[in-house]
Amino acid sequence: MNLSLWHYLAMGGLGAGVGFLSGFLGVGGGVLAVPVLALLFHFSQHEAQGTSLAIIVLTALVGAAHYARHQDVNIPAALAFGAGSVIVVGIGAALAQRMSEDILRLAFAVFVGAVAASMVPRAEVRLFTPVVGAVLVVMGARLLLR
């Protein structure tokens, strides 16, 4: 994919928004980055997901370091959860590579919709939850209609 300087500047700006929401709401950057890359920058679903995983490494390290300075990271839980994730992430990536673009996009959209739907019942607890839920529903619908 051949992108211009303006595309990269726009990605930096949108990445700042994704980073803010990741740190502020604890939202996984992939849930936001994949639709942004696929819908706004016309990345294939495979390329958006792979690029998102690379982005998450950087975002997660900085965000986790900040939370750790405030003693808000449960290190044993992070290591246990992370170990489980690291062991099988390659299997998930290999499966995604074997799926067609359309099926993978549908699977991602269903996941985003499920995340959004699970957030709605707790809307009274968090002020921004309904907004994030609505955005995720719209992004999921847009991915399906793409």
N, C-alpha and C positions, 0 to 999 in steps of 0.2 A: 504494500500500500504506500503510495507516494503522497505524503501530506505536506502542506505548506507551513511556513513559519506561523501564520495566523491560526492554523489548526492546533499547533502545539501550544501557542499562547492561550487559546480557548481551553484546551485540555488542562493547562495549568490552573486557570481560573476555576473551572468546574471541579478539578481535583481539590482545590482549596475548599470548595463547598462540601465535597464528599468527606474530606478530612475533618472539617468542623463537625459535621453530623456524626461521623464515626466517634470522635472524642466526646462530643456533647451527649449523644444518645446511646453510645455503645453499639450503634448499628454496624453490622458487618459491612465493610467497604464494598465487598463484592455485590451485595444486593443493590447498591447504588451505582457502582462503577460499571457493571456489565450492561445495564440498560443505557447508561449515558454513552458508552463506547459503541454499542450496537445501534442505537437509535439516532444519536446525533452525529456520530462520526462514521457510521456505516461499516463498522467492523463486522466480520462474520461472527456468529455466535461462538464458534470455537476460539477465534482470535480474541474476542472480548473477554471470554472466561480465562484464557491463559494470561492475558495482559493484566486482568484484575487480580489474579493470584500473585503476580509479581508486585503489583501496587500494594497489596495487603501486607506483604512482608515488611515494607518500609513503614507504612502507616501504623501497623500493629506495634512495631518496635518502639517508635516514638511515643505513641499513646500509652503503651504499657509502662514505659519508663516514667512518664509523668504520673500516672496513677500509683506506681510503686513508690515514688517519692512521698506520697501521702498515705502510705501503708494501705492502699486499696487494691492490692493484688494478692490473691491467695496463691502463693507459689506452689505448694503441693498440688492443689487442684489444677493449676495451669499446666504443671508438668504431666500430671496423669491424663488430663484431657488432650493436651498437645501430643503426648506419646501415642494415644489412640488415633489421633488424626494423622500423624506422620506415617503411621504404619499402613494406613489404607488409602491415603490421598492418591497414590499412584494408580490404584485400582479404579478409583472414580474417574481420574483423568483418562486412563486407557479406555474405559467404557464410553466416556464422552467422545473420544476421538473416533470411535466406531459407529457412533450414531449419526444419522443424517442431520443436516442443519435444521430442518423443520421440526423434527422430533426433539432435538436438544432445546430448541427455542421454546417449544411447547412445555417441556419438562421444567425449564427455568421459570416460565410464566406461571405455571401451576404452583411451583414452590413460592414465588413472590406473592401470589394471591393467598396461599395458605398462611404465610407469615402475616400478611395484612389482616386477614380474617381473625387470626389468633390474637391480634393486638386490640381489636375493637372492644371486646368485653371488659378490658382493663382501662378503657379510655378515661374514666373518671379519676384514675390514679395518677396519670401523667398528662400534663397539659398538652404536650406536643404529639402524643401517641395518635390521636385521630388524624392529625395532619400527615404524619408519616404513613399511617395506614392507608389513607386516601391516595397519597402519592404512589405507594407501592401497588395499589389496585390499578391505578391509571397506567403505570409503567407495565404491569403485567398484561393488561388489556392491549396496550399498544404493541407489545411484543407479539401477542397472538395475531393481531391484525396486520402485522408487517408483511 
